[in-house]
């Protein structure tokens, strides 16, 4: 049996939210150059759900870091709406991340000596119109763990 999933066509005048053209990223490791990205072209549209798959070392994280303003390409251009991210300095990239990007890291990146509420509060303090830490935790069904510590913390309470 063949399963067919209908895909709705994009509207005729739909503009890409992200446009990446000719993105390369080369890391210098001593005398060796590691080519993480080689001429990547990508368009992402509003409302699209995109999955990025590939083997370890294929450049997935590098591409996402560049789109998120955490890293810059060696060459090529990255546009977010009408902003050319490849021309941004560190301050402009920080502003871009604060106003337009949300990250969910593969690794927790929690400060183990802080509770969940305190870890979330660190992030909400840099946003212009933040949710309360309590509201953010409730939104992701973690309201009951607000005062819990990360499990690996020596000071973690035993009920965590």
N, C-alpha and C positions, 0 to 999 in steps of 0.2 A: 504494500500500500504506500502510495506517495503522498506526503503531507505538503500542501502548498499554503504558504502564508502570504496573504495579500499585503502589498506594501503601497501605502498611499503616496502618490507623487507629491513632490514639493511644489508649493505655489510658484507660478511663473516668475514673479519678481522677488523671490526669496534671496536675500543677500547673506553671505556667510558671516557668522559671528567671528570666527577665526579663519585667517588665511595664512598658511605657511608656504613659502616658496623657496625651493633650493636649500633647505636647512641642512647644514653640516655641523658636526661637532667633533673636534679632534682634541684628545687629551694627550699631553706630553708626559710620558712615564720614563724619566731618565732620557735615554737616547732613542726610545721607541715612541712612535706616534700610534695612538689607538683611535681608530675611526669609529665613533659610536653612532653617528648618523651620516649618511651619504646622500645628499640631494633629496631630502624628503619634501614632498608637496602634499598639502592636506587642506581641506575645507571642512569646517564644522558649522552646522546650521542650528539656529535656535529651535529647541524642542526635540532635537535629535538625541537618541540614546546610542552611544558608541561604546564598543568594547574593543580594547587594544590588546591583542594577543601576540605572543611570540616567545621564543625560547629565551632563557636567561642570557643576558649579554647582547640582546638584539637591539637595544636602544629605546625600549618602551619608557623607562623611567627618565632617561635623558630628554626624550621628546616632551613628556609631561612636565618636567622641571622647566623646560624652556617656555612652554605654553603658559605655565603658571608664574613666570617671572622670577623663578628661583635661580635660573641659570640663563646664560646668553649663548646664542649660536656662534660658532666660529665664522660662518658665512650664511647668507640667505636673509630672508625677511620674515617677520612674524607680525601680523596685524590682528588686533582685537578691535572689532568695529572700526572706528576711524583713527585708531591709535597705532602707530608703528612702534612696537615694543623694542625693536632692535636699535632704535635711536635713543632709548631711555637710559638715564644714568641710574645709579643705585637708589637715590631718593625717589625718582619717578617710579621705579619698579616697586619700591616699598609701598607707595601710594596706590599703585595698580593692584597689588596683592590685597591691601586693606579694603579696597572698595569693590573689587570685582571677582576675587578668587576665593574659593573655599578648598581646603585641603583635607583629605583623609589619608593619613600616612599608613603605609604597610606595617610599620612598627609603631608601637604605642606613643612614644615621645612624651610620656607623662613624667612629672617630677614625683618620684616615689614617696617623698616625705610629705606631700600635700594630698588632701582628700580630693575626690572627684570634683566636688563643688569648687575647691580652690584652684585646681588645674584649669577648669573651664573659665573661672573668673579671670585668670591671666590672659586668656584670649579675648574675652568680651571687653576687657579694658581698652583694647586698641581699636575697637570698632566705633564708628560714628553713631550708629543707632543699634546698640546690642540688645539681645535678649538678656534677661537676667540669667545667671548661671543655673538657677533652679528651673527656669522656664526651658532653657536649652536641654538640660538633662531630662526633664519631663517629656520633651518633644521626641526624644529617642528612647523612651521607656526606661530611663535609668534614674528616675526620681527617687526610688527606694534605696539607691546606692550613693546618694549625695555625700554622705559623711564617711564613706569607705575609702580606704587607701588601696593603692596598687598592691597586688598580692606579694610582689617580691620585696616590698619595703620591710625592713626589720621592725619598724614601729607599727606595722599593720595590725589592726585589731583582728582578733581571731574569728570574728563572724563574717569577715569580708568574703 
